[in-house]
Amino acid sequence: MISPIRTWLFANWMYAGLIAGLFLLALVPLLAANWSLALLLIYLHGPVYMLHQVEEHAGDRFRRFVNQQIGHGREALTTTAVVWVNIAGVWGVNLAALYLARFVELGLGLIAVYLMLVNALTHVAASALLRRYNPGLGSAVVLFFPLTIWTLWVLSHDPTVNARDHVIGLAVAVLFHAALLVYVRRRATSTETPLPST
């Protein structure tokens, strides 16, 4: 038997993220009093990503888009995968990057920056390739590019941040997105029965 909480979470996680994201943004004036601009910008990648996820996933838009465009009607991307990728993956990676930036090395916060930048570039590339809108494209362009460019500029001028930090951040982001693409493509070829039309 499927838990009612699980059912609710799988259908509404992005709206919960919207509320959480707005609350996290409301903390910015308080944090700005004690945090450096670099750390504050890394922090912003969490709530801003949450806002993006509403455009991307509300109404199950992204999963249905992927299943139509890559799965050709097959369930290449499941609801369970969407939830795990976005909550444990995106939220978890952003939180880990913030902790690493604060307690280990500031440059490791670039993991969150490149995760967002690679996602934005993926949305733009998909739009150019398919010559159509894809769920999440608007907020990726309007929110992701300005924030990541500003953060990269600030961190690149910090003497404690080096080329290795950029390589680590970019590598984690690329591997994250590549793993998701491999998963989707494998399911697209292994799932035999197309989904019913909606």
C-alpha positions as CSV (number, residue, x, y, z in Angstrom):
1,M,0.0,0.0,0.0
2,I,1.3,3.4,-1.0
3,S,1.7,5.9,1.9
4,P,-0.5,9.0,1.6
5,I,2.5,11.1,2.6
6,R,4.5,9.6,-0.2
7,T,1.7,10.3,-2.6
8,W,1.4,13.9,-1.5
9,L,5.2,14.4,-1.6
10,F,5.6,13.0,-5.1
11,A,2.8,15.3,-6.4
12,N,3.7,18.5,-4.4
13,W,7.4,18.5,-3.6
14,M,8.1,21.4,-5.9
15,Y,5.4,23.6,-4.2
16,A,7.0,22.7,-0.8
17,G,10.3,23.8,-2.4
18,L,8.7,27.1,-3.4
19,I,7.6,27.9,0.1
20,A,11.0,26.8,1.5
21,G,12.8,28.8,-1.1
22,L,10.9,32.0,-0.3
23,F,11.6,31.5,3.4
24,L,15.3,30.9,2.7
25,L,15.4,34.1,0.6
26,A,13.8,36.0,3.4
27,L,16.8,35.1,5.6
28,V,19.2,36.9,3.2
29,P,19.3,40.3,4.9
30,L,20.1,38.6,8.2
31,L,22.8,36.4,6.7
32,A,24.3,39.4,4.8
33,A,25.2,41.0,8.1
34,N,27.7,38.3,9.0
35,W,28.6,36.4,5.8
36,S,30.9,37.4,3.0
37,L,29.4,38.2,-0.4
38,A,30.9,35.0,-1.9
39,L,29.3,32.8,0.7
40,L,26.0,34.5,0.5
41,L,26.0,34.1,-3.3
42,I,26.7,30.3,-2.9
43,Y,23.8,30.2,-0.4
44,L,21.4,31.8,-2.9
45,H,21.9,28.9,-5.3
46,G,19.7,26.7,-3.1
47,P,16.5,28.8,-2.9
48,V,16.9,30.1,-6.5
49,Y,17.1,26.5,-7.7
50,M,13.9,25.8,-5.7
51,L,12.1,28.6,-7.6
52,H,13.3,27.2,-10.9
53,Q,11.9,23.8,-10.0
54,V,8.4,25.1,-9.8
55,E,8.4,26.2,-13.5
56,E,10.2,23.0,-14.4
57,H,8.2,20.4,-12.6
58,A,4.7,21.8,-11.6
59,G,2.1,19.7,-13.3
60,D,4.6,17.0,-13.9
61,R,5.7,19.0,-17.0
62,F,9.4,18.1,-17.1
63,R,8.9,14.4,-16.7
64,R,6.2,14.3,-19.4
65,F,8.4,16.4,-21.7
66,V,11.4,14.0,-21.2
67,N,9.2,10.9,-21.7
68,Q,7.9,12.4,-25.0
69,Q,11.1,13.8,-26.4
70,I,13.6,11.2,-25.3
71,G,11.4,8.2,-24.4
72,H,9.2,8.7,-27.4
73,G,6.2,7.8,-25.3
74,R,8.0,5.4,-23.0
75,E,8.6,6.1,-19.3
76,A,12.2,7.0,-19.5
77,L,12.0,9.2,-16.4
78,T,9.9,8.1,-13.5
79,T,8.3,10.2,-10.8
80,T,10.4,8.5,-8.2
81,A,13.6,9.4,-10.1
82,V,12.4,13.0,-10.4
83,V,11.9,13.3,-6.7
84,W,15.2,11.7,-5.8
85,V,17.2,13.7,-8.3
86,N,15.7,17.0,-7.2
87,I,15.4,16.6,-3.4
88,A,18.3,14.3,-2.5
89,G,20.3,15.3,-5.6
90,V,19.9,19.1,-6.3
91,W,18.9,20.2,-2.8
92,G,21.4,17.9,-1.2
93,V,24.3,18.9,-3.4
94,N,23.6,22.6,-2.9
95,L,23.5,22.1,0.9
96,A,26.7,20.1,0.8
97,A,28.4,22.7,-1.3
98,L,27.4,25.5,1.1
99,Y,28.8,23.5,4.1
100,L,32.0,22.8,2.2
101,A,32.4,26.4,1.3
102,R,31.8,27.5,4.9
103,F,33.8,24.9,6.8
104,V,36.3,23.3,4.4
105,E,37.2,25.6,1.5
106,L,35.3,28.5,-0.1
107,G,36.1,27.3,-3.7
108,L,34.2,24.0,-3.1
109,G,31.1,26.2,-3.2
110,L,31.6,26.2,-7.0
111,I,29.9,22.8,-7.1
112,A,26.6,24.6,-6.5
113,V,27.5,27.3,-9.1
114,Y,28.4,24.9,-11.8
115,L,25.5,22.6,-11.1
116,M,23.2,25.6,-11.8
117,L,25.2,26.8,-14.8
118,V,25.3,23.4,-16.5
119,N,21.6,23.0,-15.9
120,A,20.9,26.4,-17.5
121,L,23.1,25.5,-20.5
122,T,21.3,22.2,-20.9
123,H,18.0,23.9,-21.0
124,V,19.2,26.4,-23.6
125,A,20.9,23.6,-25.7
126,A,17.7,21.5,-25.6
127,S,15.6,24.5,-26.7
128,A,18.0,25.2,-29.6
129,L,18.1,21.6,-30.7
130,L,14.4,21.0,-30.5
131,R,13.5,24.6,-31.5
132,R,10.9,24.8,-28.8
133,Y,10.4,25.7,-25.1
134,N,11.2,23.1,-22.5
135,P,10.0,23.2,-18.9
136,G,12.4,25.3,-16.8
137,L,13.9,27.3,-19.7
138,G,12.5,30.7,-18.6
139,S,13.8,30.7,-15.1
140,A,17.1,29.1,-16.2
141,V,17.7,32.1,-18.4
142,V,16.3,34.8,-16.1
143,L,17.6,33.5,-12.8
144,F,20.4,31.1,-13.3
145,F,22.6,33.0,-15.7
146,P,22.8,36.2,-13.8
147,L,23.4,34.5,-10.4
148,T,26.1,32.1,-11.7
149,I,27.9,34.7,-13.7
150,W,28.0,37.1,-10.7
151,T,29.1,34.3,-8.4
152,L,31.8,33.1,-10.7
153,W,33.1,36.7,-11.0
154,V,33.2,37.1,-7.2
155,L,34.8,33.8,-6.5
156,S,37.3,34.1,-9.3
157,H,38.6,37.3,-7.6
158,D,39.0,35.6,-4.2
159,P,42.6,34.6,-3.6
160,T,41.6,31.4,-1.8
161,V,39.8,30.0,-4.9
162,N,42.0,28.3,-7.5
163,A,41.7,26.5,-10.8
164,R,41.3,23.1,-9.1
165,D,38.1,24.3,-7.4
166,H,36.7,25.2,-10.8
167,V,37.6,21.8,-12.2
168,I,36.0,20.0,-9.2
169,G,32.8,22.1,-9.4
170,L,32.5,21.6,-13.2
171,A,33.3,17.9,-13.0
172,V,30.6,17.3,-10.3
173,A,28.0,19.2,-12.3
174,V,28.8,17.5,-15.6
175,L,28.8,14.0,-14.0
176,F,25.5,14.7,-12.2
177,H,23.8,15.7,-15.4
178,A,25.5,13.0,-17.5
179,A,24.4,10.3,-15.0
180,L,20.8,11.5,-15.3
181,L,20.9,11.5,-19.1
182,V,22.4,8.0,-19.2
183,Y,19.7,6.8,-16.8
184,V,17.0,8.3,-19.0
185,R,18.4,6.9,-22.3
186,R,18.8,3.4,-20.8
187,R,15.2,3.4,-19.6
188,A,14.0,4.8,-22.9
189,T,15.5,1.8,-24.7
190,S,14.6,-0.8,-22.1
191,T,11.0,0.1,-21.5
192,E,9.0,-1.7,-24.1
193,T,5.5,-0.4,-23.8
194,P,4.8,3.3,-24.7
195,L,2.8,5.2,-22.2
196,P,-0.8,6.0,-23.0
197,S,-1.5,9.3,-24.6
198,T,-2.5,12.2,-22.3
